[in-house]
Amino acid sequence: MAEITEILHLKAETLTPEGFEKFGVVLEALEDGTPFTADEAVLDLSEGTPRFYLMSLEDKPLEFTRITRHLHTTQTLLALGGAEWFIAVAPADDLSDTAVPALHDIRVFRIVGETAITLRKGTWHSGPYFRAQKLNFANIELADTNVVDHHTYRLDESIGVRVVIDAA
């Protein structure tokens, strides 16, 4: 196990389309019959078999030591029931195999209500995290994303950092 030499506290920001733009898009409910929007066009599952599933997560406290990216697909997440949850992100500025996220670029967003996010290809992310014991999410990605397109950077092993999300 890696030695943690620094605890980095990141304050959760309220999710807004403008604040999240560099990382992906914010999707909220639209009236039936609303024409196709540019935000919906961000979804890209063209490099494999699409997978839509309901993901059940338990015990995801507000801290992390790993951050991951998917280079071949976007990913859409929505908490079922509109529960509060958090996601940490860093921009996909460098899509090379050797790229790592800059610690000072990591931001945390608080997501509430029936709001979904679609992460751009290559966006570094960690989460979902939440205060409840268990939450269910709708998740859209590729069928093999977690097998062949799961590039993880270990903050603890590489730079001795654990990130704690300040949600207050």
N, C-alpha and C positions, 0 to 999 in steps of 0.2 A: 504494500500500500504506500502511496506517495505521501510525502510529508507536506502538510499545508503550512505555508509560511505567511500567507496573507489571506485575510477575509475581506472581500470586497463587497460593500453594501451598495446595492443599486435601488433607487427609489422607483417604484412603479408609476408609470405615466398613464393617464387616461387615454384609451385608444381613440384616435381620430383618423380620418382618411388622410389628412395632410401630414400628420406626424408619422404615419405608417408607410407612406408612399414609397420610400426607398427600399422597403422590405417586401412589399406586397400590396394587396388591396383589402379594404374593409367592405363586407357585403352585408346589407340589411334587407329585411323583407320588402318586396315590391308588390304593388297591386297586380293581380292576375291580369295578363294582357299587356303589361308594360313591355315596350320594345327592348330588344337586346341592347346591353350597355357595354361600354369599353372595359369596365371593371370585370365583367363576366369573361371577356376575351382573354384575360390574363391566364386563365386555366389552360394548361398545356399537358395533355396526357398522350402526346403523339409518338412517344418513343417506346411504347409497350402496351400491355393490356391494362385498361383502367380498372381500379378497384375502389368501390364504395363500400365502406363497412362501418358498423357501430363498434366503437372501441371503448372498452371498460377499463378504467384506471383506478388504482387504489393507492392510498398513502403516498401522495406526491407533495411533500413539504416544500416550502418556498426557499429552496437552495439547490445549487447544482455545481458540478465540477466538469461536466462534459457539454460540448456544444457540437451540433451536427448539421450537415447540409446534404441536399440531394441535387446533383448536377443535371439529372435527366428528366426531372418532373417538377411541376409545381405541387403544392400540398394545400388542401383546404381543410380547415378544422372549425367545428361548431359544437359548443357545449349544449347538450340536450337539456331542455328545461330552463335555459337562460341563466344558469348558475354563473357566479363570478369565477374567473380563472385568469392565469397569468402566462405570458410567454416572453422569453428572452430572445432577442434577435440581434444579428450583426449583418451589415451589408455584404452583398456578393460582389465586391469590387474586383476580386481576382479569382477567376475560375480555374486556375491551374491546379494540378494535383498536389503541389507543394504549399499551396496557400494556407494560411492560418488567419483566424480573425484577430483583429486588434482589440485588446482588452478595453481600451477607451472608446471603442465604437459600439460596445454591447449596450443595448437599451432593453428595458422591460416594460411591457404594456399590460394594463388591467383591461380585461374584456368582460363586459356585463351584458345581460339581456340576450335576446336572440340575434346575436351578431356573429358572423363567420369571418374568417380571414383566409385569404389565399396567399401563401408565401411564394415569392418569385423563385425561379430556378436558381440554385446556388446560395440562397439566403441561409446564413447560419442561424440555427434556432435551438432552443432548449426549452422543453415543456411539452405539454401543458402542466402547470402547477396550480394547486388549489388548496384551500383550507379545509374543505369537506373531507370526510374519510374516503369517499368514492364518488367519481363522476363518470358519466358516459358521454362520448363524443361521436359525432359523425365525422368521418375521415375519408378524403378522396386523394388517392395517390396511385401509383402503379402497383400491379400485383406483386412484383418482386423488389419494390423499393428498399425494404429493410434487409434484403439479401445482397443485392448487387449495387445499390446506389445510396449507401449509408456511410458517409465520410465523417468520422468523429474526431474532434480535437479534445484531448484531455488537458484541461486547465490545471488540474492538480499535478499530474505527472510532468507536464511540460514547464510550467512556471510556478507551481506551488500555490495555486489560487483556488479558493472556494468562493462562489458568489452567493450572497444572501439577498433575497428580495425583500425590500422594505415596502410593505403593502399599506401602511397607515397613511 
